[in-house]
Amino acid sequence: MPDAPHAVSPYADLDAALLTRVYAQAPARLRRALHGLDESARQAHPLPGKWSIQELVVHLADAEITGAMRIRQAYAEPDPTFPVYDQERWAERMAYQQFDRPRMDTALRLFELLRATTHPLFENATEADWQKTGYHPERGMITLRDLLELYADHGERHLAQILHRRDLMGQPLDLPLLLETRLY
C-alpha cells in the first residue's frame, strides 16, 4: 500500500498514556486469560480453520519481536523501512501448534520481556517522538503513535479471541477488554 492518506484512527482521541498502559498490561492479562487451561484446551480449535489459543499466544510472541524492532527503528532511526512477515507461514513453518508447555511458556515470557523493555520508550516519548515515522511496505508511512495504537490493539485483539475460544469451550472468564474498538 503506497503512501495513501491514513484514515482517522478509532484511537485518535485516546490519550497516549492510556494506550501505553494497555500495551504494558497485555502480558499479565494474557497470563490471566490462560489460567486454568490444560494442554487440550490450549490446542483445541473451537473455530475450525482459526488458530488455537496456543497458536495465538505463540503468534503474539513472534509478532512482538517484529513490533519491538519497528518501534525501536521509528524511535531511533530517521524514516526506516519496517520489516514485514507472513504470520500464517510463520505459524505453519514454526509449528506453533506442536509447542509443548515449556516452549509455549517461553514464548509467553518472551512476549512479557519484549513488552517490558519497549514500554519505557512509549512512556518517555515526547510530542516530537510521537511524530517520528517509518515506512511499512504494506501500510505506508507509520508514526510512533501509530505503532503504539497498533500494538496496544494487537494484544487486546488476541486477548478477545482467546476469551471467545474459552467461551466456546465452556470455560468462560470474566476479563473485560480495555479497548472495545478494533483498529481493523
TAWOSUL-V379277 format. One line per field, one symbol per residue. ss: DSSP state (H for helix, E for strand, C for the rest). phi: phi as a letter, one per 30 degrees, with the letter a starting at -180 (. if undefined). burial: # if it has 16 or more other ideal C-beta (glycine too) atoms within 10 Angstrom, else .. A space follows every 10 residues. Layout:
ss = ???
phi = ???
burial = ???
This chain:
ss = CCCCCCCCCC CCCCCHHHHH HHHHHHHHHH HHHHCCCCHH HHHCCCCCCC CCHHHHHHHH HHHHHHHHHH HHHHHHCCCE EECCCCHHHH HHHCCHHHCC HHHHHHHHHH HHHHHHHHHH HHHCCCHHHH CCEEEECCCE EEEHHHHHHH HHHHHHHHHH HHHHHHHHCC CCCCCCCCCC CCCC
phi = .ddddddddd cedddedddd ddeddedddd edddeicded ddcdcdceic ddedddddee ddddedddde dddddccdhd cddbacdddd eddchedced eddddddddd eddddddced dddcdcedde cdbbccecci dbdddededd dddeddeddd dddddeedci bdbdbdddbd dcdb
burial = .......... #..#.#..## #######.## ..##..#... ####...... ########## ####.###.# #.###....# .#........ #....#..#. ...#..##.# ##.##..##. ##..#...## .###.#..#. .######### ########## ###.##.... ....#..##. ..#.
